[in-house]
Amino acid sequence: MTAMTTDQSTVFWQREAPATVGAPLGRDLDVDVLVIGGGYTGLSSALCLKEAEPGLRVAVIERDFVGFGASGRNSGYLTSLLGHDLWTLRRRLGDERGRVAAAFGAAAVDHVVATIERLGIACDLEMTGLCSPALSPGQERLADRLHAAAAALGVASERWDGARTRAALGVELFRGAFHVPKGGILQPFKLAQGLLAAARAAGVEVYEGTAMESLELGPVVVARAGGRTIRAGHAVVATNAYTREPRAYRRHFAPLHVYSVVTAPLTTAQWEAIGGWRGREGFYTLHHILYALRPTADGRILAATGNVRYFWNDRLHVAESPDYGMLEGAIGWLWPALRGIRIESRWEGVIGVTLSDFPSLGRHPRHANVVHAIAYCGHGVALANYAGTVVRDLVLGRPGAHEGLPFVGKAPFPPVPGEPLRSAVAAGYLGVLRGLDALANRGTRRR
Ligand SMILES: Cc1cc2nc3c(=O)[nH]c(=O)nc-3n(C[C@H](O)[C@H](O)[C@H](O)COP(=O)(O)OP(=O)(O)OC[C@H]3O[C@@H](n4cnc5c(N)ncnc54)[C@H](O)[C@@H]3O)c2cc1C
């Protein structure tokens, strides 16, 4: 173990639960499976493989520290959502295939809950259900459509009226909500660290501070990482929005930047002023580029998204953003009693977004021993964890829950082009979503 700890980070979750960073790779390595990336996908893949075949030698390499990426900086919504929303899912896939996809999302939530219980991971999981409140007549109609789509796809849901929504969430602007009882909120970094402990206990070798520098594909995969050589029978690409190699995967997605803020703990008077938020349901507004707001276990409020940004040529780590101010404003807009509340943490994160809105899982088109699971389009807390079971089945050549799913084993369509078209597509795509949100906002009561 090295002396560096993750509390150097600006991310609230990582500051709240600092972890000691493990040692980097110090020698060359021969393994059965090399997993690249130490987030939920990499750790759950390694753990599932080791549990299925304890004799396999499985190593995970992580460039920074486990949970450095989206897995340690997300909003912690445990959602069964695949793609954009249930109405869109039904429209794209139809009832029959839509039901298979929705059942996969539900199984992903069950898998995470069962894993947390089985491994005893203390990650502040609260199965509160998740709520999508409507701010305008357009969004109320969307809530109706989501409720109808949920029924058609076999997803249990509720349609809350305005009074119930306002009583639950304490936001006078809300006119009603679509509510899915299956889901909840958790502390994402604690989940990643819990998976790390379980993987290590199962015999997985994990090397932090070890960046993959190159990857040669073939019957034996040869990776250079941290100045060392790793030879592996199989490779699992679990680098999500950071994926650079194999190059072909860069066409699967674009990395979009998302910003988050966390307030100081609310006083008892402040909680009472906003109605108590007694059900503690995490909620995201019904915008295409939604605002996500949720309470934390220690009585703060997290606000995230509200905008997403793409930077030229997949630039990563753009920490300064006007979006922080927008999120702080959103807290005061939704709960006027909290205007001016102190913000104690601000951070950026990157999500991998495909143009189909589905994640990308499968085998490399020419090298069947290379498996990837990336680009969950901002819905990876359940899916990236469940992806470990899909990766296990693909590596071991077993039939599995992924069969028949439209996003497993196919390159996402349409592909995201390279620059300079990439920036233009991102600007067009985000422009359309912002335009649709502006239309849906018509009729929103503003203070
Ligand atoms: C701000 C934010 C909020 C989100 N909120 C939610 C939410 O509430 N609910 C939800 O379902 N989803 C949410 N998501 C999405 C979810 O967090 C991700 O889909 C999920 O964590 C992906 O996990 P992963 O393991 O695939 O990727 P990551 O956690 O990003 O892990 C990839 C890892 O690969 C490492 N890596 C990269 N390059 C290399 C290399 N060359 N060598 C070695 N290692 C490398 C990185 O350091 C990183 O740790 C959110 C994402 C963000 C950014």
The ligand as a Tripos MOL2 file, in Angstrom:
@<TRIPOS>MOLECULE
LIG
   53    58     1     0     0
SMALL
NO_CHARGES

@<TRIPOS>ATOM
      1 C1        -21.2630   12.6330  -12.2780 C.3       1 LIG1
      2 C2        -21.8560   11.2940  -12.6100 C.ar      1 LIG1
      3 C3        -23.0820   10.9330  -12.0730 C.ar      1 LIG1
      4 C4        -23.6260    9.6760  -12.3520 C.ar      1 LIG1
      5 N1        -24.7600    9.3000  -11.7080 N.ar      1 LIG1
      6 C5        -25.2410    8.0520  -11.8850 C.ar      1 LIG1
      7 C6        -26.3430    7.6060  -11.1230 C.ar      1 LIG1
      8 O1        -26.8130    8.2870  -10.2210 O.2       1 LIG1
      9 N2        -26.8480    6.3750  -11.3930 N.ar      1 LIG1
     10 C7        -26.3110    5.5670  -12.3520 C.ar      1 LIG1
     11 O2        -26.8270    4.4740  -12.5860 O.2       1 LIG1
     12 N3        -25.2100    5.9470  -13.0420 N.ar      1 LIG1
     13 C8        -24.6550    7.1410  -12.8110 C.ar      1 LIG1
     14 N4        -23.5310    7.5290  -13.4770 N.ar      1 LIG1
     15 C9        -22.8780    6.5570  -14.3650 C.3       1 LIG1
     16 C10       -22.1000    5.4880  -13.5930 C.3       1 LIG1
     17 O3        -21.3780    6.0890  -12.5440 O.3       1 LIG1
     18 C11       -21.1360    4.7760  -14.5510 C.3       1 LIG1
     19 O4        -21.8660    4.2800  -15.6620 O.3       1 LIG1
     20 C12       -20.4000    3.6120  -13.8880 C.3       1 LIG1
     21 O5        -19.7900    4.0220  -12.7010 O.3       1 LIG1
     22 C13       -19.3880    3.0520  -14.8650 C.3       1 LIG1
     23 O6        -18.5180    2.1930  -14.1880 O.3       1 LIG1
     24 P1        -17.2320    1.6710  -14.9370 P.3       1 LIG1
     25 O7        -16.5210    0.7770  -14.0100 O.co2     1 LIG1
     26 O8        -17.6080    1.1150  -16.2490 O.co2     1 LIG1
     27 O9        -16.3850    2.9790  -15.2540 O.3       1 LIG1
     28 P2        -15.4880    3.9150  -14.3090 P.3       1 LIG1
     29 O10       -15.9800    3.9310  -12.9270 O.co2     1 LIG1
     30 O11       -15.3480    5.2140  -15.0020 O.co2     1 LIG1
     31 O12       -14.1090    3.1570  -14.2750 O.3       1 LIG1
     32 C14       -13.1900    3.1720  -15.3360 C.3       1 LIG1
     33 C15       -11.8050    3.1460  -14.7020 C.3       1 LIG1
     34 O13       -10.8380    2.9240  -15.7100 O.3       1 LIG1
     35 C16        -9.6630    3.5980  -15.3020 C.3       1 LIG1
     36 N5         -8.7840    3.7490  -16.4710 N.ar      1 LIG1
     37 C17        -8.9730    4.5670  -17.5180 C.ar      1 LIG1
     38 N6         -7.9710    4.4500  -18.4120 N.ar      1 LIG1
     39 C18        -7.1380    3.5100  -17.9010 C.ar      1 LIG1
     40 C19        -5.8990    2.9370  -18.3520 C.ar      1 LIG1
     41 N7         -5.3320    3.3200  -19.5020 N.pl3     1 LIG1
     42 N8         -5.3080    1.9890  -17.5750 N.ar      1 LIG1
     43 C20        -5.8760    1.5910  -16.4060 C.ar      1 LIG1
     44 N9         -7.0390    2.1260  -15.9300 N.ar      1 LIG1
     45 C21        -7.6600    3.0560  -16.6720 C.ar      1 LIG1
     46 C22       -10.1600    4.9200  -14.7600 C.3       1 LIG1
     47 O14        -9.2240    5.5430  -13.9160 O.3       1 LIG1
     48 C23       -11.4390    4.4770  -14.0400 C.3       1 LIG1
     49 O15       -11.2320    4.2690  -12.6640 O.3       1 LIG1
     50 C24       -22.9600    8.7800  -13.2330 C.ar      1 LIG1
     51 C25       -21.7300    9.1480  -13.7830 C.ar      1 LIG1
     52 C26       -21.1720   10.3880  -13.4730 C.ar      1 LIG1
     53 C27       -19.8310   10.7510  -14.0510 C.3       1 LIG1
@<TRIPOS>BOND
     1     1     2 1
     2     2     3 ar
     3     2    52 ar
     4     3     4 ar
     5     4     5 ar
     6     4    50 ar
     7     5     6 ar
     8     6     7 ar
     9     6    13 1
    10     7     8 2
    11     7     9 ar
    12     9    10 ar
    13    10    11 2
    14    10    12 ar
    15    12    13 ar
    16    13    14 ar
    17    14    15 1
    18    14    50 ar
    19    15    16 1
    20    16    17 1
    21    16    18 1
    22    18    19 1
    23    18    20 1
    24    20    21 1
    25    20    22 1
    26    22    23 1
    27    23    24 1
    28    24    25 2
    29    24    26 1
    30    24    27 1
    31    27    28 1
    32    28    29 2
    33    28    30 1
    34    28    31 1
    35    31    32 1
    36    32    33 1
    37    33    34 1
    38    33    48 1
    39    34    35 1
    40    35    36 1
    41    35    46 1
    42    36    37 ar
    43    36    45 ar
    44    37    38 ar
    45    38    39 ar
    46    39    40 ar
    47    39    45 ar
    48    40    41 1
    49    40    42 ar
    50    42    43 ar
    51    43    44 ar
    52    44    45 ar
    53    46    47 1
    54    46    48 1
    55    48    49 1
    56    50    51 ar
    57    51    52 ar
    58    52    53 1
@<TRIPOS>SUBSTRUCTURE
     1 LIG1         1 GROUP 0 **** ****
